[in-house]
Amino acid sequence: MKRFDFDVAVIGGGSGGYAAARTAAAAGLKTVVIEGGAEVGGLCILRGCMPTKALLYAAEVKHLAEHASTWGVHAGRVTFDFAAVMARKAAQIKDFADFRAQQLGDGRFKLIRANARFLDEHTVALGRADRPVSHAAAPPRTPTKLTAKNFVIATGSRVSPSPLPALDAVGYLTSDDAVALKQLPKSLIILGGGAIACEFAQFFQRFGVKTTLIQRSETILKEFDADAGADIAKVFRREGMAVFTGTKLLDAGRKGKLKTVTFEQTGKRVTVAAEEILFALGRVPHTASLGLPNAGVKLADGRVVTNARMQTSAPHIFAAGDCCGPHEIVHIAIQQGETAVQNILQPKRPRKMDYRLLISVVFTDPQVATVGLTEKAATARGIKFIAASYPFNDHGKSLLMEAKDGFVKLLANPKTGEILGGACVGPSGGELIHEIVTAMAKRMTVQELAATPHYHPTLAEIWTYPAEELAEQIKPA
């Protein structure tokens, strides 16, 4: 029997990779994590979830202070120190990253700071890491290659290439750049209308940057139902943002000191100008440098192809997180990493990923959150449902908070009443959605949810209204 250096080699030290390594080491497998990034921690900690939410909360505090007179509170002229905003964010992210580095280097498994490339199905060559940090540095003599019986690929994603050569010539910011800005631009064009674009758009707008959002599809937040995108677009415009949807990008250039973007909308050619451009048209899997064909691992548009067991076309190689999808969400990456290793440990008792309880949250104000099926997804899959919604502008607690934008929505099986999905566009939507996550985890019906006591006045009790409406439509068997 061939001997390997390790039982499991995990390529990537982000959330999915760490979950896989932790699970493998806890089961007694000899495990190594190979991390080649400039810093340890992964996208979420370093440039994604955590820094953006720190910035968004600062923008929300500023916004509330500016509108304090709504509640009879006089805060005076609200000013801010952008350097202090960014310094607080940076300090928090350093704490998170340092903790992750400690977790990766606490001795449960080996950490090698290097870039990996497959030479064959069981061997990877190790190249120099981008820029190892001192607290997670590689040993003085990093091996040039290693072998493993099993692999978990968890290399995450990178910013998508731009669709316009002219845009590359003009230059632009990426989301990675935006969370590390030293000073605010006076004006900004944001290309994209997904979660990242919308979160940054509201952050910059609320910090006084004249912001223009350009989205290719007919609505922003196109992965959600159209009513969600429409409500957020309404709020953005009310706050002074220019929002263009249904566009086709044509060109980019310069006009004096400003950068320009030209696009087509409803047959008309439109040019907008700003001091800076933020490219937020998504991310792509970070797999190009891995030499995956050498290991027999199939790709589809750069994405590692896996089955429900997180197994690739090479049976001993698994994947987790953004490099394989289908959803770029941290808790999904963690579940995938754990699932991959469980299937390495017990191949005869396979565990499969189940996305029935898929949760999505956009941290705009109001927040947008869904779990399970949207109307759009259910219709596309031919799943029969009934749906009901209720607005926050007719709900006691949200009226007290002056949080009148948005709604909650429930989807249910028309025969049994089982809850199939929920959506919340409103105050604390990312928190409120977890009531429906819990209900769906236990396969509750709208009848059961409607009968569940809810304290008054709370935001959470708003769920009882669509539940009651749907419950009345379910005929007893």
Secondary structure as UniProt FT lines:
FT   STRAND          6..11
FT   HELIX           15..26
FT   TURN            27..28
FT   STRAND          31..35
FT   HELIX           42..46
FT   HELIX           49..66
FT   HELIX           68..71
FT   HELIX           82..104
FT   STRAND          110..120
FT   TURN            121..122
FT   STRAND          123..128
FT   HELIX           134..136
FT   STRAND          145..153
FT   STRAND          157..159
FT   HELIX           165..170
FT   HELIX           175..178
FT   TURN            179..180
FT   STRAND          187..191
FT   HELIX           195..206
FT   TURN            207..208
FT   STRAND          210..214
FT   TURN            222..223
FT   HELIX           226..238
FT   TURN            239..240
FT   STRAND          242..244
FT   STRAND          247..255
FT   TURN            256..257
FT   STRAND          258..265
FT   TURN            266..267
FT   STRAND          268..274
FT   STRAND          276..279
FT   STRAND          283..285
FT   TURN            288..289
FT   HELIX           292..295
FT   STRAND          299..300
FT   TURN            301..302
FT   STRAND          303..304
FT   TURN            308..309
FT   TURN            315..316
FT   STRAND          317..319
FT   HELIX           321..323
FT   HELIX           330..345
FT   TURN            347..348
FT   TURN            356..357
FT   STRAND          359..362
FT   STRAND          367..372
FT   HELIX           375..380
FT   TURN            381..382
FT   STRAND          386..391
FT   HELIX           392..394
FT   HELIX           396..400
FT   TURN            401..402
FT   STRAND          407..412
FT   TURN            414..416
FT   STRAND          418..426
FT   TURN            427..428
FT   HELIX           429..441
FT   TURN            442..443
FT   HELIX           446..451
FT   HELIX           460..463
FT   HELIX           464..471
FT   TURN            472..473
//
